[in-house]
C-alpha cells in the first residue's frame, strides 16, 4: 500500500507542470478572446460614428478609445481610421483598434506580447464638411 502512495505522488509531480501549462494556456485564450470582443465593439462604435461624421478623425479615435476604457481594458489601444476612397457619402470608412496583450505564458517561455486587431468597415452617410 505504501509503494502505491509513493507512485501516485511521483505521477502527480510529473504531470502537474503539464496540467498547469494547459490551465495557463486556457486562461490566455480566454483573455485574448475577451480583448478581441472589446476591440471589435470599439471599432464598431468608432465606425458608426465615422459613418455619420467622417471629417472628425480625432472624435472617431476618441470615441473608440472611450469604448475600450468603458469595458475596463487597461493599457494603450491604437485606433486607426481609413478612408481609401475619400470621405464622400457612399464611400467606405474603416476603423481598426489594436492592442498588445501580454500573455501569462510569456513569463514561462519569453517572447513578444500578442497583437490583437479588430477592424470594422461601414458606408459613409454623412457629409465631409
NORRA-V650183 format. One record per residue. N is the residue number from 1. RES is the residue in one letter. BURIAL is I if it has 24 or more other C-alpha atoms within 12 Angstrom, else O. Layout:
N/RES/BURIAL, N/RES/BURIAL
//
This chain:
1/X/O, 2/X/O, 3/X/O, 4/X/O, 5/X/O, 6/X/O, 7/X/O, 8/X/O, 9/X/O, 10/X/O, 11/X/O, 12/X/O, 13/X/O, 14/X/O, 15/X/O, 16/X/O, 17/X/O, 18/X/O, 19/X/O, 20/X/O, 21/X/O, 22/X/O, 23/X/O, 24/X/O, 25/X/O, 26/X/O, 27/X/O, 28/X/O, 29/X/O, 30/X/O, 31/X/O, 32/X/I, 33/X/O, 34/X/O, 35/X/I, 36/X/I, 37/X/I, 38/X/I, 39/X/I, 40/X/I, 41/X/I, 42/X/I, 43/X/I, 44/X/I, 45/X/I, 46/X/I, 47/X/I, 48/X/I, 49/X/I, 50/X/I, 51/X/I, 52/X/I, 53/X/I, 54/X/I, 55/X/I, 56/X/O, 57/X/I, 58/X/O, 59/X/O, 60/X/I, 61/X/I, 62/X/I, 63/X/I, 64/X/I, 65/X/I, 66/X/I, 67/X/I, 68/X/I, 69/X/O, 70/X/O, 71/X/O, 72/X/O, 73/X/I, 74/X/O, 75/X/O, 76/X/O, 77/X/I, 78/X/I, 79/X/I, 80/X/I, 81/X/I, 82/X/I, 83/X/I, 84/X/O, 85/X/O, 86/X/O, 87/X/I, 88/X/O, 89/X/O, 90/X/O, 91/X/I, 92/X/I, 93/X/I, 94/X/I, 95/X/I, 96/X/I, 97/X/I, 98/X/I, 99/X/I, 100/X/O, 101/X/I, 102/X/O, 103/X/I, 104/X/I, 105/X/I, 106/X/O, 107/X/O, 108/X/O, 109/X/O, 110/X/O, 111/X/O, 112/X/O, 113/X/O, 114/X/O, 115/X/O, 116/X/I, 117/X/I, 118/X/I, 119/X/I, 120/X/I, 121/X/I, 122/X/I, 123/X/I, 124/X/I, 125/X/O, 126/X/O, 127/X/O, 128/X/O, 129/X/O
//
